[in-house]
Structure formats: structure tokens, C-alpha cells
Amino acid sequence: MRALKTTWFGVLVAALLLASTAQAAEDKSMGLFVNLTTLENGPAGHALYMAGRQMERGHPVTFFLNNKAALLASKHTPLGRFHMSGKTVREMLADAMARGAKVIVCQMCAKMNGVGSADLIDGAMLGNPELVAEYLFDPSYQVLSW
């Protein structure tokens, strides 16, 4: 009887391990919505670096640049280099867009920071609440903020 209980316990543990492994499988259709609020090289570069790694894993990425981060999408904002990539955050943003990332710039934040639509790098777009809501409330997207 004891051997039977031990066998069933082993089967139960194996089934639980298999179930948890199956649940942990990565869903490549899940997207990442990166809410970026800072112009600081370290955190902004880290956000772009992390998002780039997720894109390499097959996840779609959308950036929402608000507050001072709206300046990252301006052609005219001087930026330093992020140490992990050797590129400016704007160059990292352009690379991400070339690989399919979307960049939405908060329209009000752009205006408050003196950035107009003509100042934006190619591919970046001014957003509005409806456009942001498409990603923010989409259950196939996870939100990560910096």
C-alpha cells in the first residue's frame, strides 16, 4: 500500500510540474506597452534596451513617451549615449521602430516641451487618449513603466 501511495504522489508531483511548465510557456503574441516618462539617459536607455530584448524574443512593442520623455522623439534634443548599447536613446528608438516598434508621443506633453509634429523623428506619432487606450486596455499587452 505504501508503494502505491508513493507512486501516486510521484505521479501527482510530475503532473503539477508539467502543468506549471505548460502555463509558463511564453506567448509570443503578447505585446509590451512601455510607458516612458523620463529623458534621463540611464532609465530611458534601460527601457529601450529591455524592450529591444523582448522584440528579439518575438513580442510586439509600443512606446508611449510622456512627460519629459516626449523630448526623446524630437530631432533637436541633444542626447548622450547609453552605456549598454553605445547609442543615443534616440538611435535606440529609431532602431526599435525599424524593427516594427510603434512610438506614440503624448500630444500634450510634446506641446508643453515645445515639440511639434514637424520636430518628431520619422515614424513617431503624436497620440491621443483613444490611440493610447488601444494598447493600454488591450488584454494582449502588458504595461511596463519607467
Backbone as JSON, one array per atom type, in Angstrom:
{
  "sequence": "MRALKTTWFGVLVAALLLASTAQAAEDKSMGLFVNLTTLENGPAGHALYMAGRQMERGHPVTFFLNNKAALLASKHTPLGRFHMSGKTVREMLADAMARGAKVIVCQMCAKMNGVGSADLIDGAMLGNPELVAEYLFDPSYQVLSW",
  "N": [[0.83, -1.2, 0.0], [1.94, 1.2, 0.78], [3.84, 1.64, -1.22], [2.16, 2.09, -3.37], [0.96, 4.52, -2.61], [3.25, 6.16, -2.64], [3.91, 6.01, -5.35], [1.64, 7.22, -6.54], [1.89, 9.75, -5.41], [4.28, 10.58, -6.6], [3.45, 10.63, -9.28], [1.53, 12.66, -9.11], [3.15, 14.89, -8.39], [4.8, 15.03, -10.68], [2.84, 15.6, -12.61], [1.96, 18.12, -11.72], [4.3, 19.6, -12.06], [4.61, 19.46, -14.86], [2.26, 20.77, -15.62], [2.69, 23.34, -14.57], [4.9, 24.08, -16.06], [3.81, 24.11, -18.62], [1.98, 26.2, -18.33], [3.73, 28.27, -17.99], [4.77, 28.72, -20.44], [5.9, 30.85, -22.95], [3.99, 33.32, -24.49], [4.14, 34.44, -27.57], [2.51, 36.22, -28.87], [1.81, 38.13, -27.1], [2.04, 41.54, -26.3], [4.19, 44.35, -25.48], [3.73, 47.28, -23.75], [5.35, 50.13, -23.33], [5.58, 52.53, -21.01], [7.04, 55.49, -20.88], [8.57, 58.01, -19.06], [10.74, 59.64, -18.64], [13.61, 61.63, -19.49], [16.11, 61.07, -18.81], [19.2, 59.56, -19.41], [20.04, 56.99, -18.37], [17.68, 55.53, -17.18], [15.89, 55.77, -19.42], [17.37, 54.65, -21.5], [17.65, 52.08, -20.45], [14.99, 51.19, -20.49], [14.52, 51.11, -23.27], [16.47, 49.29, -24.03], [15.64, 46.96, -22.66], [13.11, 46.6, -23.86], [13.93, 46.17, -26.47], [15.17, 43.68, -26.22], [12.93, 42.13, -25.7], [11.59, 42.39, -28.1], [13.34, 40.96, -29.72], [12.72, 38.46, -28.82], [10.35, 38.08, -30.03], [8.11, 39.57, -29.35], [5.63, 42.08, -29.87], [6.12, 45.63, -29.6], [5.16, 48.69, -28.13], [5.82, 52.05, -27.59], [5.07, 54.59, -25.28], [5.63, 57.83, -25.01], [5.82, 60.16, -22.6], [5.5, 63.1, -20.47], [8.71, 64.32, -19.75], [9.91, 62.53, -21.46], [8.85, 62.87, -23.96], [10.56, 64.51, -25.31], [12.52, 62.81, -26.25], [11.78, 61.9, -28.72], [12.14, 64.05, -30.33], [13.86, 65.59, -33.0], [15.66, 67.48, -32.32], [16.61, 67.48, -29.71], [19.43, 67.34, -27.69], [21.24, 64.41, -26.89], [22.89, 62.09, -24.72], [24.98, 59.11, -24.81], [23.83, 55.76, -24.26], [25.25, 53.54, -22.05], [25.13, 50.7, -22.31], [24.53, 50.14, -24.93], [25.95, 51.87, -26.51], [24.79, 53.72, -28.08], [22.75, 56.66, -28.74], [19.72, 57.36, -26.95], [17.73, 58.11, -28.71], [18.7, 57.01, -31.12], [18.47, 54.32, -30.42], [15.72, 54.19, -30.17], [14.95, 54.72, -32.82], [16.06, 52.44, -34.03], [14.48, 50.46, -32.85], [11.98, 51.14, -33.94], [12.53, 50.63, -36.63], [12.52, 47.92, -36.53], [9.9, 47.39, -36.14], [8.59, 48.44, -33.88], [6.19, 50.6, -32.35], [5.84, 54.1, -31.82], [4.42, 56.32, -29.74], [3.79, 59.61, -29.01], [2.94, 61.61, -26.34], [0.62, 64.03, -26.94], [-0.04, 66.4, -25.51], [2.12, 66.54, -23.75], [4.23, 66.81, -25.54], [3.65, 69.32, -26.61], [3.87, 70.89, -24.25], [6.58, 70.68, -23.9], [7.61, 71.99, -26.04], [7.69, 70.65, -28.48], [6.81, 70.03, -31.73], [4.81, 68.47, -34.33], [6.38, 68.47, -36.65], [8.89, 68.32, -35.6], [9.31, 65.74, -34.79], [10.97, 62.56, -34.9], [11.25, 60.41, -37.75], [8.54, 58.24, -38.13], [7.59, 58.36, -35.51], [4.62, 59.21, -33.74], [2.16, 61.66, -32.86], [0.1, 61.21, -30.1], [-3.19, 60.43, -28.77], [-5.88, 60.21, -26.37], [-7.57, 58.09, -27.25], [-5.99, 56.56, -29.03], [-3.9, 55.71, -27.33], [-5.39, 54.22, -25.51], [-6.05, 52.0, -27.02], [-3.88, 50.28, -26.75], [-3.28, 50.32, -24.01], [-5.51, 49.19, -22.74], [-5.73, 46.79, -23.95], [-5.97, 43.37, -23.64], [-3.96, 41.74, -24.57], [-1.6, 42.99, -24.21], [1.07, 43.89, -22.04], [1.87, 46.25, -19.52], [4.64, 48.26, -18.88], [6.48, 50.44, -16.92], [8.67, 53.27, -16.9]],
  "CA": [[0.0, 0.0, 0.0], [2.83, 2.37, 0.86], [4.43, 1.82, -2.56], [1.11, 2.67, -4.21], [0.85, 5.95, -2.23], [4.45, 6.83, -3.12], [3.78, 6.11, -6.79], [0.64, 8.24, -6.84], [2.46, 11.04, -5.03], [5.23, 10.9, -7.67], [2.67, 10.99, -10.47], [0.94, 13.97, -8.84], [4.22, 15.9, -8.47], [5.17, 15.15, -12.09], [1.74, 16.29, -13.31], [1.99, 19.53, -11.33], [5.46, 20.21, -12.72], [4.28, 19.61, -16.28], [1.23, 21.8, -15.75], [3.27, 24.67, -14.35], [5.76, 24.36, -17.21], [2.94, 24.46, -19.74], [1.42, 27.52, -18.08], [4.8, 29.26, -18.06], [5.2, 28.87, -21.83], [5.83, 32.24, -23.4], [3.04, 33.61, -25.57], [4.79, 35.45, -28.41], [1.55, 37.21, -29.36], [1.67, 39.16, -26.06], [2.81, 42.73, -26.59], [4.7, 45.15, -24.37], [3.44, 48.71, -23.83], [6.33, 50.77, -22.46], [5.22, 53.9, -20.62], [8.32, 56.11, -20.55], [8.32, 59.38, -18.62], [11.97, 60.35, -18.34], [14.6, 61.97, -20.52], [17.4, 60.65, -18.27], [19.86, 58.54, -20.24], [20.06, 55.67, -17.74], [16.38, 54.85, -17.2], [15.31, 55.71, -20.77], [18.16, 53.64, -22.22], [17.31, 50.77, -19.9], [13.66, 50.84, -21.02], [14.67, 50.75, -24.68], [17.29, 48.07, -24.08], [14.76, 45.87, -22.24], [12.1, 46.41, -24.9], [14.62, 45.57, -27.62], [15.36, 42.24, -25.95], [11.63, 41.48, -25.84], [11.32, 42.32, -29.54], [14.14, 39.84, -30.22], [12.0, 37.23, -28.42], [9.16, 37.98, -30.87], [6.97, 40.33, -28.82], [5.44, 43.45, -30.4], [6.38, 46.66, -28.59], [4.69, 50.05, -28.36], [6.32, 53.01, -26.6], [4.3, 55.8, -25.04], [6.55, 58.83, -24.47], [5.1, 61.27, -21.98], [6.29, 63.96, -19.59], [9.96, 64.74, -20.41], [10.29, 61.55, -22.48], [8.41, 63.37, -25.27], [11.74, 65.11, -25.94], [13.33, 61.76, -26.88], [11.36, 61.74, -30.12], [12.43, 65.27, -31.06], [15.12, 65.58, -33.74], [16.5, 68.58, -31.88], [17.05, 67.34, -28.31], [20.74, 66.68, -27.58], [21.21, 63.24, -26.01], [24.13, 61.34, -24.54], [24.94, 57.7, -25.2], [23.52, 54.78, -23.23], [26.47, 52.73, -21.96], [24.92, 49.3, -22.68], [24.4, 50.0, -26.39], [26.85, 52.79, -27.21], [23.99, 54.59, -28.94], [21.87, 57.56, -28.03], [18.39, 56.79, -26.76], [17.01, 58.36, -29.95], [19.13, 55.99, -32.07], [17.86, 53.07, -29.98], [14.3, 54.31, -30.51], [14.86, 54.56, -34.28], [16.33, 51.03, -34.31], [13.28, 49.7, -32.45], [10.94, 51.41, -34.94], [12.91, 49.93, -37.86], [12.18, 46.5, -36.32], [8.46, 47.25, -36.02], [8.0, 49.07, -32.7], [5.42, 51.83, -32.55], [6.18, 55.16, -30.87], [3.34, 57.3, -29.57], [4.24, 60.73, -28.17], [1.82, 62.34, -25.73], [0.45, 65.31, -27.64], [0.02, 67.5, -24.55], [3.5, 66.61, -23.23], [5.06, 67.37, -26.61], [3.36, 70.76, -26.65], [4.44, 71.51, -23.05], [8.04, 70.67, -24.03], [7.99, 72.72, -27.24], [7.91, 69.73, -29.6], [5.7, 69.97, -32.68], [4.82, 67.27, -35.19], [7.5, 68.57, -37.59], [10.12, 68.04, -34.86], [9.4, 64.32, -34.45], [11.75, 61.67, -35.76], [10.42, 59.63, -38.67], [7.86, 57.08, -37.56], [6.93, 58.68, -34.24], [3.34, 59.89, -33.98], [1.51, 62.28, -31.72], [-1.01, 60.38, -29.67], [-4.39, 60.99, -28.14], [-6.38, 59.2, -25.43], [-8.14, 56.93, -27.94], [-4.89, 55.74, -29.54], [-3.23, 55.1, -26.18], [-6.31, 53.24, -24.93], [-5.99, 50.78, -27.83], [-2.82, 49.42, -26.2], [-3.35, 50.29, -22.56], [-6.59, 48.32, -22.28], [-5.72, 45.56, -24.74], [-5.52, 42.29, -22.76], [-2.79, 41.05, -25.11], [-0.43, 43.82, -23.92], [1.49, 44.13, -20.66], [2.38, 47.61, -19.38], [5.85, 48.4, -18.07], [6.72, 51.89, -16.83], [9.93, 53.84, -16.43]],
  "C": [[0.87, 1.26, 0.0], [3.46, 2.67, -0.5], [3.43, 2.47, -3.5], [0.95, 4.16, -3.91], [2.05, 6.73, -2.76], [4.39, 7.03, -4.63], [2.79, 7.2, -7.18], [1.15, 9.64, -6.5], [3.45, 11.49, -6.12], [4.53, 11.32, -8.94], [2.05, 12.38, -10.31], [1.98, 15.09, -8.96], [4.63, 16.1, -9.93], [4.1, 15.9, -12.88], [1.73, 17.77, -12.98], [3.16, 20.25, -11.99], [5.19, 20.43, -14.21], [3.25, 20.71, -16.49], [1.81, 23.18, -15.57], [4.2, 25.05, -15.48], [4.92, 24.78, -18.4], [2.35, 25.86, -19.56], [2.47, 28.61, -18.23], [5.29, 29.47, -19.48], [4.94, 30.31, -22.29], [4.91, 32.39, -24.59], [3.61, 34.76, -26.39], [3.82, 36.49, -28.97], [1.35, 38.34, -28.33], [2.6, 40.33, -26.38], [3.25, 43.44, -25.32], [4.42, 46.62, -24.67], [4.36, 49.39, -22.83], [5.93, 52.22, -22.25], [6.5, 54.56, -20.12], [8.1, 57.58, -20.24], [9.58, 60.23, -18.48], [12.85, 60.58, -19.56], [15.99, 61.48, -20.07], [17.95, 59.46, -19.05], [19.77, 57.14, -19.65], [18.72, 54.96, -17.8], [15.78, 54.73, -18.6], [16.05, 54.67, -21.61], [17.83, 52.23, -21.76], [15.96, 50.3, -20.44], [13.76, 50.38, -22.47], [15.47, 49.46, -24.86], [16.42, 46.86, -23.74], [13.71, 45.57, -23.31], [12.71, 45.77, -26.14], [14.83, 44.08, -27.44], [14.03, 41.49, -26.09], [11.23, 41.38, -27.31], [12.09, 41.16, -30.17], [13.47, 38.51, -29.9], [10.69, 37.08, -29.19], [7.95, 38.75, -30.39], [6.85, 41.69, -29.5], [5.6, 44.46, -29.26], [5.81, 48.0, -29.06], [5.22, 50.92, -27.23], [5.34, 54.16, -26.5], [5.23, 56.77, -24.32], [5.76, 59.99, -23.91], [6.0, 61.99, -21.01], [7.55, 64.37, -20.36], [10.4, 63.77, -21.5], [9.82, 61.96, -23.88], [9.58, 63.98, -26.03], [12.63, 64.08, -26.62], [13.01, 61.61, -28.36], [11.58, 62.99, -30.94], [13.79, 65.18, -31.74], [16.14, 66.54, -33.13], [17.02, 68.47, -30.45], [18.41, 66.67, -28.27], [20.66, 65.55, -26.54], [22.59, 62.62, -25.9], [23.94, 59.9, -24.97], [24.61, 56.82, -24.0], [24.65, 53.76, -23.22], [26.3, 51.28, -22.43], [24.88, 49.1, -24.2], [25.42, 50.84, -27.15], [26.13, 53.75, -28.13], [23.23, 55.6, -28.09], [20.51, 56.88, -27.89], [17.56, 56.99, -28.02], [17.4, 57.33, -31.02], [18.53, 54.63, -31.71], [16.38, 53.04, -30.34], [14.09, 54.1, -32.02], [15.11, 53.1, -34.68], [15.1, 50.17, -33.99], [12.16, 49.9, -33.47], [11.26, 50.69, -36.26], [12.59, 48.44, -37.76], [10.7, 46.31, -36.02], [7.81, 47.87, -34.79], [7.23, 50.32, -33.1], [5.82, 52.82, -31.47], [5.06, 56.19, -30.89], [3.86, 58.36, -28.6], [3.0, 61.44, -27.64], [1.75, 63.74, -26.35], [0.59, 66.5, -26.68], [1.45, 67.66, -24.01], [4.44, 67.19, -24.28], [4.88, 68.89, -26.65], [3.99, 71.47, -25.45], [5.96, 71.59, -23.12], [8.53, 71.32, -25.32], [8.28, 71.84, -28.45], [6.65, 69.69, -30.46], [5.81, 68.73, -33.55], [5.98, 67.29, -36.18], [8.84, 68.25, -36.92], [10.35, 66.55, -34.61], [10.28, 63.55, -35.43], [10.78, 60.86, -36.62], [9.83, 58.42, -37.98], [7.17, 57.33, -36.25], [5.64, 59.43, -34.55], [2.82, 60.52, -32.7], [0.27, 61.45, -31.38], [-2.18, 61.18, -29.14], [-4.94, 59.89, -27.23], [-6.92, 57.94, -26.11], [-7.04, 55.99, -28.44], [-4.17, 55.02, -28.41], [-4.09, 53.99, -25.58], [-6.31, 51.93, -25.71], [-4.98, 49.78, -27.29], [-2.98, 49.23, -24.7], [-4.39, 49.31, -22.03], [-6.7, 47.03, -23.09], [-5.19, 44.43, -23.86], [-4.31, 41.52, -23.31], [-1.51, 41.88, -24.95], [-0.19, 43.89, -22.42], [2.1, 45.53, -20.61], [3.59, 47.59, -18.44], [6.22, 49.88, -18.09], [8.13, 52.21, -16.32], [9.72, 55.31, -16.22]]
}
